[in-house]
Amino acid sequence: MKVAKFGGSSLASSGQVKKVVDIIKADPERRFVVVSAPGKRHSDDIKVTDLLISLYEQLVAEKDPHRLIDAIYHRYEEIGTAFQVDRALLEKIHQAIQGLTSLPIKDNPHLYDTILASGENNNAKLIAGILKAQGLSARYISPQELGILVTDEPQNARILNQAYPKIRKWRKNPEILVIPGFFGITEEGNICTFSRGGSDITGAIVAAGVNADLYENFTDVDGIYSAHPGIIHEPELVEELSYREMRELAYAGFSVFHDEALIPSFKAKIPVVIKNTNNPNHPGTRIVHEKQKNDKPVVGIACDRGFTMIYISKYLMNREVGFTLRVLQILKDFNINYEHMPSGIDDISIIIRSNQLTEEKEEELLRKIAYEIDPDELRIKHGLAMVVVVGEGMRERVGITAESAAALARKKINLAMINQGSSEVSIMFSIPEKDEKAAIRTLYYTFFD
């Protein structure tokens, strides 16, 4: 039994949906289908989710939303008409979109989530109707009926443990169930969306809930490449990754799969395969709990921008009991998460996401660190990127860190930080953002032909 998730690019037009229908027809084991909202049909197009964000903004600003409602509905109507679905279904979708204008705006913490979730919800209804029109035994099922119970955290929902037994009850359902991705239902009945990449998370939750044999994630590429194809010409396609490797690559900017989406499948030990809707016969990239072999020390090079480093130096810092705890408490007071914190005997570097700081917040943060820590030196550096060399095979080969540092040195790329975890799955280098492409290229050609 398989769970198949289709992203926005796979459902953007009637032509793309035809490919999806053929994929589902081709394998009767694909009994749970998770869908995103329709994506871009071409580079200048607008995703349905972005149209819904504009609708939310217009409703909050008390502007006339009818032009946007028509534009959103037209996307569904175009696809549905091509498959000659029941007009009553299209009318229900139209009414559901119009109904968004009647939602309470003030004191409604779930308004944004409810509006955005309608993109996936209406598309699931449409795809179920199309599958039925194509002669398949299929039906739409809502996250509430399926049992996707989540925490009451708008735009950052997490699955509740009691959801999995509810989802498991649907394991032997004979129909193809079409499920909207991206959101779940709180115990009070409110809609809450997952974080970015939310439809991937839904797919992984359903796969774990029904204990699927495989979770297929269909997108618009043949699989996961060892480096960004926009930077490296024809990079190697990775046939197999471990969950740990994929987690590191996704964290460092690989956009094919959101890192949080791996967690439900990882815990349930369900293999994931990334496949191409436009080339479904390609084997894609498999993500597994344990790889059978690590014949390559490095499987991928990734890089992500938008980091800031706070450097604190204080003589005999290592002799002060609770020094790091005091620093962490200051970050907590400012509601700031840190990403990395390498340290020496007299200094510590704190790497954070730059989007957590405003000019005012930065000034207040540095002032508090200076007052409470009394450092000998305190400075902040913006415009950093994190480039990561990933591969479980690094454990079995000496010198990967030296080769990586030497490759960066040859390109005269300055290193603000080097960090390697005890698991030895990845090595991370903090570099200036302007050197991102040069770093990826030199590291790629160091470890790949």
C-alpha positions in Angstrom: 0.0 0.0 0.0 1.3 3.4 -1.0 0.6 7.0 0.0 1.1 9.4 -3.0 1.5 13.1 -2.5 1.3 15.5 -5.4 2.7 19.0 -5.2 1.3 22.2 -6.6 3.3 22.0 -9.9 1.8 18.5 -10.5 -1.7 19.9 -10.2 -1.3 23.3 -11.8 -3.4 22.6 -14.9 -5.7 20.1 -16.6 -2.7 18.8 -18.5 -0.7 18.1 -15.3 -3.7 16.6 -13.6 -4.1 14.2 -16.5 -0.6 12.9 -15.7 -1.6 12.5 -12.0 -4.7 10.5 -13.0 -2.6 8.2 -15.1 -0.1 7.7 -12.3 -2.9 6.8 -9.9 -4.5 4.5 -12.4 -1.2 2.7 -13.1 -0.8 1.3 -9.6 -3.8 0.1 -7.5 -1.6 0.2 -4.5 -1.8 4.0 -4.5 -4.8 4.2 -2.2 -4.2 7.3 -0.3 -3.6 10.5 -2.3 -2.5 13.8 -0.7 -2.8 17.0 -2.8 -1.5 20.5 -2.6 -3.3 23.6 -4.0 -2.8 24.2 -7.8 0.6 25.8 -8.4 2.0 27.9 -11.2 1.2 26.9 -14.8 4.1 28.9 -16.1 6.8 31.2 -14.7 4.7 34.3 -14.7 1.6 32.7 -13.2 0.4 33.0 -9.6 -0.1 30.0 -7.3 -3.6 29.6 -5.8 -2.0 29.8 -2.3 -0.6 33.3 -3.2 -4.0 34.3 -4.5 -5.5 33.2 -1.2 -2.9 35.3 0.7 -4.0 38.3 -1.3 -7.6 37.5 -0.5 -6.8 37.4 3.2 -5.1 40.8 2.9 -8.1 42.3 1.1 -10.6 41.0 3.6 -8.5 42.4 6.5 -8.2 45.7 4.7 -12.0 45.6 4.1 -11.5 45.8 0.3 -13.7 44.3 -2.4 -12.5 40.7 -2.9 -14.7 39.6 -5.8 -12.1 39.9 -8.5 -9.8 37.6 -6.5 -12.7 35.1 -5.8 -13.3 34.9 -9.5 -9.6 34.4 -10.2 -9.3 31.6 -7.6 -12.4 29.8 -8.8 -11.4 30.0 -12.4 -8.3 27.8 -11.6 -10.5 25.0 -10.3 -13.2 25.5 -13.0 -10.6 25.2 -15.8 -9.3 21.9 -14.5 -12.7 20.5 -13.7 -14.3 21.4 -17.0 -11.5 19.6 -18.9 -12.5 16.4 -17.2 -16.3 17.0 -17.4 -16.8 16.7 -13.7 -20.3 17.2 -12.2 -21.2 20.9 -12.4 -22.7 20.6 -8.9 -19.2 19.9 -7.6 -17.8 23.0 -9.2 -20.7 25.0 -7.8 -19.9 23.7 -4.3 -16.3 24.8 -4.7 -17.4 28.2 -5.9 -19.7 28.6 -2.8 -16.9 27.5 -0.5 -14.5 30.2 -1.9 -17.3 32.8 -1.6 -17.9 31.6 1.9 -14.5 32.8 3.0 -15.7 36.4 2.8 -18.2 35.6 5.6 -15.6 34.4 8.1 -15.2 36.6 11.3 -12.2 38.8 10.9 -11.6 40.4 14.3 -10.4 38.2 17.2 -10.1 35.2 14.8 -6.6 33.7 15.2 -7.5 30.9 12.7 -8.6 33.2 9.9 -5.3 33.1 7.9 -5.0 29.3 8.3 -8.7 28.8 7.3 -8.3 30.9 4.1 -5.1 29.3 3.0 -6.2 25.7 3.8 -9.1 26.2 1.4 -6.7 25.9 -1.5 -5.8 22.3 -0.7 -9.3 21.5 0.6 -11.1 22.5 -2.6 -8.5 20.8 -4.7 -8.9 17.5 -2.9 -12.6 17.7 -3.6 -11.9 18.4 -7.3 -9.3 15.7 -7.7 -11.7 13.1 -6.1 -14.4 14.2 -8.5 -12.0 13.9 -11.4 -11.0 10.4 -10.4 -14.6 9.3 -10.1 -15.3 10.8 -13.5 -12.4 8.7 -14.8 -14.1 5.5 -13.5 -12.1 5.1 -10.3 -13.6 4.3 -6.9 -12.4 7.4 -5.1 -13.8 10.0 -2.6 -12.7 13.1 -0.8 -12.0 12.8 2.9 -11.5 15.8 5.2 -8.6 15.9 7.7 -11.3 15.9 10.5 -12.9 12.7 9.3 -9.6 11.1 8.7 -8.4 12.0 12.2 -5.6 14.5 11.6 -5.7 16.1 15.0 -3.2 18.9 15.6 -2.1 21.3 18.3 -3.8 24.7 18.3 -0.8 26.6 16.9 -1.8 28.6 13.8 0.7 28.3 11.0 2.8 26.0 13.0 0.6 23.0 13.9 2.0 19.7 15.1 0.4 16.3 14.9 -1.1 14.9 18.2 -0.1 11.3 19.1 -3.8 10.4 19.5 -4.3 11.1 15.7 -2.4 8.0 14.5 -4.8 5.4 15.9 -7.7 7.3 14.2 -5.9 7.4 10.9 -5.0 3.7 11.2 -8.7 2.8 11.1 -8.8 3.8 7.5 -6.0 1.4 6.5 -8.3 -1.2 4.9 -10.6 1.3 3.2 -11.3 -0.1 -0.3 -11.7 3.3 -2.0 -9.0 5.7 -3.0 -9.1 8.5 -0.4 -8.1 12.0 -1.6 -6.8 14.1 1.3 -6.1 17.8 1.4 -2.5 18.5 2.5 -1.1 21.4 4.6 -3.5 21.4 7.6 -5.2 19.6 10.4 -8.0 20.1 12.9 -7.6 21.0 16.5 -9.6 19.2 19.2 -11.9 22.3 19.3 -12.6 21.9 15.6 -10.4 24.8 14.3 -8.2 24.7 11.2 -4.5 25.0 11.8 -1.9 24.8 9.0 1.5 23.2 9.3 4.7 25.1 8.7 6.2 25.6 5.3 6.2 22.4 3.2 2.9 21.5 5.0 1.6 19.1 2.3 4.7 17.0 2.6 4.1 16.8 6.3 0.5 15.6 5.7 1.7 12.9 3.4 4.2 11.7 5.9 1.6 11.7 8.7 -0.9 9.7 6.6 1.9 7.2 5.6 2.8 6.7 9.2 -0.8 6.5 10.3 -1.8 3.8 7.9 1.6 2.1 8.1 2.1 2.3 4.4 4.8 0.3 2.6 6.0 3.4 0.7 5.4 7.2 0.7 5.7 8.6 -2.8 6.3 12.3 -3.1 5.6 13.5 -6.6 7.2 16.8 -7.7 8.6 18.3 -10.9 12.2 16.8 -10.8 13.5 13.3 -11.2 14.8 13.2 -7.6 17.3 14.8 -5.4 20.5 16.1 -6.9 23.9 16.2 -5.2 24.0 19.9 -5.6 21.7 22.7 -6.9 21.3 22.3 -10.7 21.2 26.1 -11.1 24.7 26.2 -9.8 26.3 23.0 -11.0 25.8 21.8 -14.6 24.1 18.4 -14.6 24.9 17.4 -11.0 24.7 13.7 -10.0 21.2 12.4 -9.1 21.3 10.6 -5.7 19.7 7.1 -5.9 19.5 6.6 -2.1 19.7 8.7 1.0 19.4 8.0 4.7 16.9 10.1 6.7 19.8 11.7 8.5 21.4 12.8 5.2 18.2 14.1 3.8 17.5 16.0 7.1 20.9 17.7 6.8 20.4 18.6 3.1 16.9 19.9 3.6 18.0 22.0 6.6 20.7 23.6 4.5 18.4 24.7 1.7 17.4 21.7 -0.5 13.8 22.7 -1.3 12.6 19.4 -2.8 11.6 18.1 0.6 10.9 20.1 3.8 13.0 18.7 6.7 10.2 18.6 9.2 8.1 16.5 6.8 10.6 13.6 7.3 9.9 13.1 11.0 6.6 11.1 10.9 8.0 8.7 8.2 11.3 8.5 10.0 9.7 7.4 13.3 7.5 4.8 11.5 10.5 3.6 9.4 8.6 4.1 6.1 10.8 4.6 3.0 10.1 7.7 1.0 10.7 8.1 -2.7 10.9 11.4 -4.6 9.5 11.0 -8.1 8.7 13.2 -11.1 5.1 13.6 -12.2 6.4 14.4 -15.7 8.6 11.3 -15.8 6.9 8.8 -13.5 8.9 5.8 -14.8 12.1 7.2 -13.5 13.1 5.4 -10.2 13.7 8.7 -8.4 15.5 9.1 -5.1 14.7 6.8 -2.2 15.0 8.0 1.4 15.5 5.1 3.8 16.0 4.5 7.5 19.3 2.7 7.1 21.3 2.6 3.8 22.6 -0.8 2.7 26.0 0.7 1.7 27.9 3.9 1.9 30.1 3.6 -1.2 30.4 7.4 -1.5 31.8 9.5 1.4 29.8 12.6 0.3 26.3 12.5 -1.2 25.5 16.2 -1.4 26.5 19.8 -1.0 24.0 22.3 0.1 24.0 26.0 1.2 21.5 28.3 2.9 21.7 32.1 3.3 20.4 34.5 5.9 22.5 33.9 9.0 24.0 36.2 11.6 26.8 35.5 14.1 27.1 37.0 17.5 30.7 36.7 18.8 31.4 36.9 22.6 34.9 36.8 24.1 35.7 36.9 27.8 38.9 35.9 29.5 38.5 32.7 31.7 35.0 32.2 30.4 35.5 28.5 30.9 35.9 29.1 34.6 32.5 30.8 35.0 29.9 28.3 36.0 26.6 28.8 34.1 28.1 31.2 31.5 26.4 29.5 28.5 23.2 29.2 30.4 23.1 33.0 31.0 23.7 33.6 27.3 20.9 31.2 26.4 18.5 32.8 28.9 19.1 36.2 27.2 18.2 34.6 23.8 15.1 33.1 25.4 14.1 36.5 26.8 14.2 37.9 23.3 12.4 34.8 21.8 15.4 34.0 19.6 16.3 30.5 18.5 20.0 29.7 17.9 21.1 27.4 15.1 24.7 26.6 16.2 27.0 27.6 19.1 30.6 26.6 18.7 32.9 27.7 21.5 36.5 27.9 22.7 37.9 28.3 26.2 37.5 32.1 26.1 34.9 32.7 23.4 31.6 31.6 22.0 29.9 32.2 18.6 26.1 32.1 18.3 24.7 31.5 14.9 21.1 32.6 14.4 18.6 33.2 11.6 18.9 36.9 10.6 15.1 37.2 10.1 14.7 37.0 13.9 16.3 40.4 14.3 15.2 44.0 13.6 17.5 46.9 14.1 15.8 47.8 17.4 15.8 44.2 18.6 19.5 43.8 17.7 20.5 46.9 19.6 18.6 45.8 22.7 20.0 42.3 22.5 23.6 43.5 22.3 23.0 46.0 25.1 21.7 43.2 27.4 24.5 40.9 26.6 27.0 43.6 27.3 25.4 44.5 30.6 24.8 41.0 32.0 27.8 39.1 30.5 30.3 41.9 30.6 32.4 40.5 27.8 35.9 41.7 26.7 34.7 41.7 23.1 31.3 41.6 21.6 30.5 41.9 17.9 27.9 40.9 15.4 28.3 39.9 11.8 25.5 39.7 9.2 25.4 38.3 5.7 26.5 34.8 6.4 25.7 31.5 4.6 26.0 28.0 5.8 27.5 25.5 3.3 27.2 21.9 4.3 29.0 18.7 3.1 26.8 15.7 3.8 27.4 12.0 3.8 27.3 9.1 6.2 30.3 7.6 4.4 32.5 10.4 5.9 32.8 8.3 9.0 34.8 5.7 7.1 37.1 8.0 5.2 39.8 10.2 6.8 40.4 13.7 5.6 37.0 15.0 4.4 37.2 18.1 6.6 40.8 18.8 5.5 39.8 18.4 1.8 36.8 20.7 2.2 38.7 23.4 4.0 41.5 23.2 1.4 39.0 23.5 -1.4 37.5 26.6 0.1 41.0 28.1 0.8 41.9 27.6 -2.9 39.0 30.0 -3.7 40.1 32.4 -1.0 36.8 31.9 0.9 37.0 33.0 4.5 35.5 30.7 7.1 33.7 32.3 10.0 32.9 28.9 11.6 33.5 25.1 11.2 31.1 22.7 12.9 30.9 18.9 12.8 28.5 16.9 14.9 29.5 13.7 16.7 27.3 11.7 14.2 29.8 12.7 11.5 27.0 13.0 8.9 27.8 16.5 8.0 30.4 19.2 8.1 29.2 22.8 8.2 31.1 25.9 7.2 29.9 29.5 7.8 31.0 31.7 4.9 30.1 35.2 3.4 26.9 35.1 1.4 28.7 36.5 -1.7 30.8 33.3 -1.8 27.9 30.9 -1.8 28.1 29.8 -5.5 31.9 29.6 -5.5 31.9 27.4 -2.4 29.3 25.0 -3.7 31.2 24.6 -7.0 34.6 24.1 -5.5 33.3 21.6 -2.9 31.2 19.7 -5.5 34.2 19.3 -7.9 36.3 18.2 -5.0 34.1 15.2 -4.2 32.3 14.5 -7.5 33.7 13.9 -11.0 
